[in-house]
Amino acid sequence: MHYRHTQFGSPIIVILALGMLFCLLMIVRHGTSPASLLALAVLLSCLLTFTALTIEVNKDLLIWYFNFGLIYKQVQIADIANVTPVRNPYIYGWGIHRISSGWLYNVSGLQAVEIRLKTGKIFRLGTNEPEVLVKALSNAINQRIVKPDLFLEN
């Protein structure tokens, strides 16, 4: 059993591209300045780093990373206590940041899956297919549960 899905952050891509276009227009109109070059570099770095979120589930690990894996996280399936599809409030926005219940990793939209670890830590992974992710995680968790033998030999 393996799950892998990449969600692209179209709104983030558009916003960053518009910001870069604005910087380029300022450079053309007013000349190159350290501030305009820094802003352009920051926007380009964000475009290359934060515009896609890939989530993978295998029998042992939940893995998520942005774009090419510069920002990469993983959790043992055995450490997951509960998974729930949720809808984020608009105020939560996109990106990686702290929210009231834990951490949010999101590139687009309001849908997410809230993961509660056995330690009590909580985080949310944004996804455009929360039900499928919940099913994949639930299947992986259930496969790790060791069921006691009903008939023991003496």
HELIX and SHEET records of a PDB file:
HELIX    1   1 SER A   10  HIS A   30  1                                  21    
HELIX    2   2 PRO A   34  THR A   49  1                                  16    
HELIX    3   3 ILE A   77  ASP A   79  5                                   3    
HELIX    4   4 TYR A   90  TYR A   92  5                                   3    
HELIX    5   5 PRO A  130  ARG A  144  1                                  15    
SHEET    1   A 4 TYR A   3  PHE A   8  0                                        
SHEET    2   A 4 ALA A  52  VAL A  57 -1                                        
SHEET    3   A 4 LEU A  61  PHE A  66 -1                                        
SHEET    4   A 4 ILE A  71  GLN A  76 -1                                        
SHEET    1   B 5 ILE A  80  ARG A  87  0                                        
SHEET    2   B 5 GLN A 111  LEU A 117 -1                                        
SHEET    3   B 5 ILE A 122  GLY A 126 -1                                        
SHEET    4   B 5 GLY A 102  ASN A 106  1                                        
SHEET    5   B 5 GLY A  95  ILE A  99 -1                                        
END                                                                             
